[in-house]
Amino acid sequence: MLSRRNAEDWMVDSIIHVLLILVIITTAYPFYYVFMMSFNAGTDSTIGGLYLWPRVLTLDNYAKFFSDANWFKALEVTVARTIIGAFLGVVFTLMMAYGLSAKDLVFRRLYFTLVIIAMYFSGGLIPYYVVLRSLHLLNTFSVYVIPTMLNTFFLLIAISFFRDLPAELRESAHIDGAGEVTIFSRIMIPVSKPLIATMGLFIGVGQWNSWVDSAYFVQNNDLRTLTYRMIEIINSSKVPANSVAYAAGASTVTGYSLELTALVVSVAPILCVYPFLQKYFVHGIMLGSVKE
């Protein structure tokens, strides 16, 4: 039976709603501001006073962005590393987690110890660079995806997930004559959709936003990523804020407006993908957090 709400309940609810609205506004407005400014003429943006909508609506910033071969090439590299890196990261991590989840695995404790050590301790940038050089990964596209194929954090979550599955699933498949590859690909993968979606989203976002590897381990200009280009233009746009840097005269595009356009282009794909994964994401993020 539901009790009647009194004045105190209404007051508490009102305060909570007001606070939530303020949080939404303070969270969403910076995104809207960047989006709005990307559609305003760069030279006009330097005047200031823009808060709600563009004063001089234009698509010049986007036309300039997509007409630049370097930006377009960087976008291609970033999309490729995100798709390939997320796919390989999810598949390899799940395969290793499935193997380590087997209780009868020989040297299982040793493997766990190595994983924990690798998760908490790092050799540092210089040893890491030497390892990449000895593997001939420097200045190649592989440097973006091969070192990130194993995510130790998600490895532990995936091991916990596989262990929580009924042991009868694997035993009955063994009785029917299925091998480990068949069990993994035809039984474990289909029941792991929330885990796969969560891992794919986190690893994909990490690949999309990463720029350090592009700065340290790649010298080929054709292999630069979108975020690295953004760092470049942010640094270059620290010169005269009101200069028509990018225009060399006639264009209304400035370094600052191009920087905002690049931000919108870099964030938009993630915002488009997230709603489709959200139903799996909410379930997947709870994996391993509830014990019965």
C-alpha positions as CSV (number, residue, x, y, z in Angstrom):
1,M,0.0,0.0,0.0
2,L,1.4,3.4,-1.0
3,S,1.6,6.1,1.6
4,R,0.5,9.7,0.8
5,R,3.3,12.1,0.0
6,N,3.6,15.0,2.4
7,A,5.0,18.4,2.0
8,E,8.5,17.3,3.1
9,D,8.6,14.7,0.3
10,W,7.6,17.2,-2.3
11,M,10.3,19.6,-1.1
12,V,13.0,17.0,-1.2
13,D,11.9,15.8,-4.6
14,S,11.9,19.4,-5.9
15,I,15.4,20.0,-4.6
16,I,16.7,16.8,-6.2
17,H,15.1,17.7,-9.5
18,V,16.6,21.2,-9.4
19,L,20.0,19.8,-8.6
20,L,19.7,17.2,-11.4
21,I,18.7,19.9,-13.9
22,L,21.7,22.0,-12.9
23,V,24.0,18.9,-13.3
24,I,22.5,18.2,-16.8
25,I,23.0,21.8,-17.9
26,T,26.5,22.1,-16.6
27,T,27.4,18.8,-18.3
28,A,25.6,19.2,-21.6
29,Y,26.2,23.0,-22.2
30,P,30.0,22.7,-22.9
31,F,29.2,20.1,-25.7
32,Y,26.5,22.4,-27.1
33,Y,28.8,25.4,-27.0
34,V,31.5,23.6,-28.9
35,F,28.9,22.3,-31.4
36,M,27.4,25.8,-31.9
37,M,30.7,27.5,-32.3
38,S,31.8,25.0,-34.9
39,F,28.9,26.3,-37.1
40,N,29.8,30.0,-36.6
41,A,32.2,31.9,-38.7
42,G,35.6,31.7,-37.1
43,T,36.4,35.4,-37.6
44,D,33.1,36.3,-35.9
45,S,33.7,34.0,-33.0
46,T,36.8,36.0,-32.0
47,I,34.5,38.9,-31.2
48,G,32.8,36.9,-28.4
49,G,29.3,37.2,-27.0
50,L,28.1,33.8,-28.4
51,Y,26.2,31.7,-25.9
52,L,23.0,30.1,-27.4
53,W,23.2,30.0,-31.2
54,P,25.5,30.9,-34.1
55,R,25.6,34.6,-35.0
56,V,27.0,34.0,-38.5
57,L,25.9,30.5,-39.5
58,T,28.4,28.8,-41.9
59,L,29.6,25.4,-42.9
60,D,33.1,26.8,-43.9
61,N,34.7,25.2,-40.8
62,Y,33.5,21.7,-41.8
63,A,34.3,22.3,-45.5
64,K,37.9,23.3,-44.5
65,F,38.2,20.4,-42.2
66,F,37.2,17.7,-44.8
67,S,39.0,19.4,-47.6
68,D,42.3,19.0,-45.8
69,A,43.9,15.7,-46.8
70,N,45.8,15.5,-43.5
71,W,42.7,15.7,-41.4
72,F,40.8,13.2,-43.6
73,K,43.8,10.8,-43.5
74,A,44.0,11.1,-39.7
75,L,40.2,10.4,-39.5
76,E,40.7,7.2,-41.6
77,V,43.6,6.0,-39.4
78,T,41.6,6.7,-36.2
79,V,38.5,4.9,-37.5
80,A,40.7,1.9,-38.6
81,R,42.6,1.7,-35.3
82,T,39.3,2.0,-33.3
83,I,37.5,-0.8,-35.2
84,I,40.5,-3.2,-35.5
85,G,41.9,-2.4,-32.1
86,A,38.5,-2.9,-30.3
87,F,37.9,-6.1,-32.2
88,L,41.3,-7.6,-31.5
89,G,41.2,-6.4,-27.9
90,V,37.9,-8.0,-27.2
91,V,38.6,-11.3,-29.0
92,F,42.1,-11.8,-27.5
93,T,41.1,-10.8,-24.0
94,L,38.0,-13.0,-24.1
95,M,40.0,-16.0,-25.4
96,M,42.6,-15.6,-22.6
97,A,39.9,-15.1,-20.0
98,Y,38.2,-18.3,-21.1
99,G,41.4,-20.3,-20.8
100,L,42.2,-18.9,-17.4
101,S,38.7,-19.5,-16.1
102,A,39.2,-23.3,-16.4
103,K,39.9,-24.6,-12.9
104,D,41.9,-27.6,-14.3
105,L,44.3,-25.4,-16.2
106,V,48.0,-26.3,-15.6
107,F,50.1,-23.5,-14.0
108,R,46.9,-21.4,-13.6
109,R,48.2,-19.7,-10.4
110,L,51.5,-18.8,-12.2
111,Y,49.5,-17.2,-15.1
112,F,47.4,-15.2,-12.7
113,T,50.5,-13.9,-10.9
114,L,52.0,-12.7,-14.1
115,V,48.8,-11.0,-15.1
116,I,48.6,-9.2,-11.7
117,I,52.2,-8.1,-11.9
118,A,51.7,-6.8,-15.4
119,M,48.6,-4.9,-14.3
120,Y,50.3,-3.1,-11.4
121,F,53.8,-2.6,-12.5
122,S,55.2,-1.0,-15.7
123,G,58.7,-0.9,-17.1
124,G,58.4,2.7,-18.1
125,L,58.4,4.5,-21.4
126,I,62.0,3.8,-22.4
127,P,61.9,0.0,-21.9
128,Y,58.5,0.0,-23.6
129,Y,60.0,1.9,-26.6
130,V,62.9,-0.6,-26.8
131,V,60.5,-3.5,-26.8
132,L,58.4,-2.0,-29.6
133,R,61.6,-1.3,-31.6
134,S,62.8,-4.9,-31.1
135,L,59.5,-6.1,-32.4
136,H,59.7,-3.8,-35.4
137,L,56.4,-2.1,-34.5
138,L,57.7,1.5,-34.5
139,N,56.3,3.7,-37.2
140,T,53.7,1.1,-38.3
141,F,50.0,0.9,-37.9
142,S,50.5,-2.3,-35.8
143,V,51.8,-0.2,-32.9
144,Y,48.3,1.1,-32.4
145,V,46.6,-2.3,-32.1
146,I,49.0,-5.1,-31.1
147,P,50.2,-3.7,-27.7
148,T,46.6,-3.1,-26.7
149,M,45.3,-6.6,-27.6
150,L,45.3,-7.6,-23.9
151,N,43.5,-5.5,-21.4
152,T,44.3,-6.8,-17.9
153,F,41.4,-5.0,-16.2
154,F,38.8,-6.5,-18.5
155,L,40.6,-9.8,-18.4
156,L,39.9,-10.2,-14.7
157,I,36.2,-9.2,-15.2
158,A,35.9,-11.7,-18.0
159,I,37.4,-14.5,-15.9
160,S,34.9,-13.7,-13.2
161,F,32.1,-13.7,-15.7
162,F,33.0,-17.1,-17.2
163,R,33.4,-18.6,-13.8
164,D,29.9,-17.5,-12.8
165,L,28.4,-19.3,-15.8
166,P,26.9,-22.8,-15.0
167,A,29.5,-25.5,-15.3
168,E,26.9,-27.7,-16.9
169,L,27.1,-25.6,-20.1
170,R,30.7,-26.7,-20.7
171,E,30.2,-30.2,-19.4
172,S,27.2,-31.0,-21.6
173,A,29.0,-29.6,-24.6
174,H,31.9,-31.8,-23.9
175,I,29.6,-34.8,-23.6
176,D,28.2,-34.0,-27.0
177,G,31.7,-34.0,-28.5
178,A,32.4,-30.3,-28.8
179,G,35.9,-29.0,-28.5
180,E,37.1,-25.9,-26.6
181,V,37.0,-23.8,-29.7
182,T,33.5,-24.8,-30.5
183,I,32.4,-24.2,-26.9
184,F,34.0,-20.8,-26.8
185,S,32.7,-19.6,-30.2
186,R,29.2,-21.2,-30.2
187,I,28.3,-21.1,-26.5
188,M,30.4,-18.6,-24.5
189,I,30.4,-15.8,-27.1
190,P,26.6,-15.7,-27.5
191,V,26.0,-15.5,-23.7
192,S,28.6,-12.8,-23.3
193,K,26.9,-10.0,-25.3
194,P,26.8,-7.5,-22.3
195,L,30.4,-8.2,-21.5
196,I,31.5,-7.9,-25.2
197,A,29.5,-4.6,-25.6
198,T,31.0,-3.1,-22.5
199,M,34.6,-4.1,-23.4
200,G,34.1,-3.0,-27.0
201,L,32.9,0.4,-25.9
202,F,35.6,1.1,-23.4
203,I,38.4,-0.3,-25.6
204,G,37.0,1.5,-28.6
205,V,36.8,4.9,-26.8
206,G,40.4,4.4,-25.5
207,Q,41.6,3.7,-29.1
208,W,39.7,6.7,-30.5
209,N,41.1,9.1,-27.9
210,S,44.7,7.9,-27.7
211,W,47.3,10.2,-29.1
212,V,50.4,9.4,-27.0
213,D,51.4,6.4,-29.1
214,S,51.1,8.5,-32.3
215,A,53.3,11.2,-30.8
216,Y,56.1,8.9,-29.4
217,F,56.1,5.8,-31.7
218,V,55.1,7.1,-35.1
219,Q,57.0,9.5,-37.4
220,N,55.1,8.7,-40.7
221,N,52.8,11.7,-41.3
222,D,50.3,9.4,-43.0
223,L,49.8,7.4,-39.8
224,R,49.0,10.3,-37.5
225,T,45.7,10.0,-35.6
226,L,42.9,12.6,-35.3
227,T,43.6,13.3,-31.7
228,Y,47.2,13.9,-32.5
229,R,46.2,16.4,-35.2
230,M,44.0,18.1,-32.6
231,I,46.9,18.5,-30.2
232,E,48.9,20.0,-33.0
233,I,46.3,22.5,-33.9
234,I,45.6,23.4,-30.2
235,N,49.3,24.2,-29.8
236,S,49.4,26.1,-33.0
237,S,46.3,28.1,-32.2
238,K,47.9,29.5,-29.0
239,V,49.3,32.2,-31.3
240,P,47.2,35.3,-31.7
241,A,43.7,34.3,-30.7
242,N,42.1,36.8,-33.1
243,S,44.3,36.1,-36.0
244,V,42.8,34.7,-39.2
245,A,45.5,32.1,-39.0
246,Y,44.0,29.5,-41.3
247,A,42.7,31.9,-43.8
248,A,45.6,33.7,-45.3
249,G,43.1,36.3,-46.3
250,A,39.6,35.5,-47.6
251,S,38.3,32.6,-45.5
252,T,36.4,33.1,-42.3
253,V,38.0,29.9,-40.8
254,T,40.5,30.4,-37.9
255,G,42.6,27.9,-36.1
256,Y,40.3,28.1,-33.1
257,S,37.1,27.4,-35.2
258,L,38.9,24.5,-36.9
259,E,39.9,23.1,-33.5
260,L,36.2,23.2,-32.3
261,T,35.2,21.5,-35.6
262,A,37.7,18.8,-35.0
263,L,36.4,18.3,-31.5
264,V,32.8,17.8,-32.8
265,V,34.0,15.4,-35.5
266,S,36.0,13.4,-32.9
267,V,33.1,13.2,-30.4
268,A,30.2,12.6,-32.8
269,P,30.9,8.9,-33.6
270,I,31.1,7.9,-29.9
271,L,27.8,9.7,-29.2
272,C,26.2,7.9,-32.2
273,V,27.4,4.5,-31.1
274,Y,26.6,4.7,-27.4
275,P,22.8,4.6,-27.6
276,F,22.9,1.3,-29.5
277,L,25.2,-0.2,-26.8
278,Q,23.6,1.4,-23.8
279,K,21.2,-1.6,-23.0
280,Y,24.2,-3.9,-22.9
281,F,26.5,-1.4,-21.2
282,V,24.3,-1.0,-18.1
283,H,24.2,-4.8,-17.7
284,G,27.8,-5.3,-18.5
285,I,29.1,-2.6,-16.1
286,M,27.4,-4.6,-13.2
287,L,29.2,-7.8,-14.0
288,G,31.2,-9.1,-11.0
289,S,29.8,-6.4,-8.8
290,V,26.9,-8.4,-7.3
291,K,27.6,-11.6,-5.3
292,E,24.9,-13.9,-4.1
